[in-house]
Amino acid sequence: MSGQEIVFTLLGVVAVGAGIMVVTTRRLVHAALWLVLSFGALAGGYLVLTAEFVAWVQVLIYVGAVVVLLLFGIMLTRAPIGDSADLDSGNRWAAAAVAVATAALLVTVMVMGFRDERMPLRAGGGSASELGASVFRTWVLPFEVLSVLLLASLVGAIVLSRTDIGPRLPGRRKGRG
């Protein structure tokens, strides 16, 4: 194994470990912080793959914006900050079995499909010009669909967090409680 492969493997282990901590911790804020570590490890993986632009976008957008949005969502919905028994449905063993089975299936498919294939790393493969050409030529429609989906989820989060929106009762005027 080369040095790049060792670093990439270590970053992958950190990302997977942090991802497991995201879904197993009982504190919501700690889950968001584990998510920061997982996203940071993914950004490090992009750096190893010589995709510097993608790595910085990962840091700025996901670590910077998405986690902050998640923390604002936690604060706006008045979710419990400390330990919460409501976050545990009691199906840990069934969920773990499904997760292990899914991971085994994915690893099996990837190994069978790409057994001896290697992709050489070339400098500049993740440059801004190459990525921009790909996004705005090949992936325009999925990019726009994703932006509409994110906008709809943001509007939904705002509607769910507001307590003054609801059915109006007869005899009550708008603006009065």
Secondary structure, DSSP 8 states (H G I E B T S, - for coil): --HHHHHHHHHHHHHHHHHHHHHH-S-HHHHHHHHHHHHHHHHHHHHHTT-HHHHHHIIIIIIIIIHHHHHHHHHHTT---S--GGG--S-HHHHHHHHHHHHHHHHHHHHHHSTT------TTTT-HHHHHHHHHHTSHHHHHHHHHHHHHHHHHHHHHH-SS-S---TT--TT--
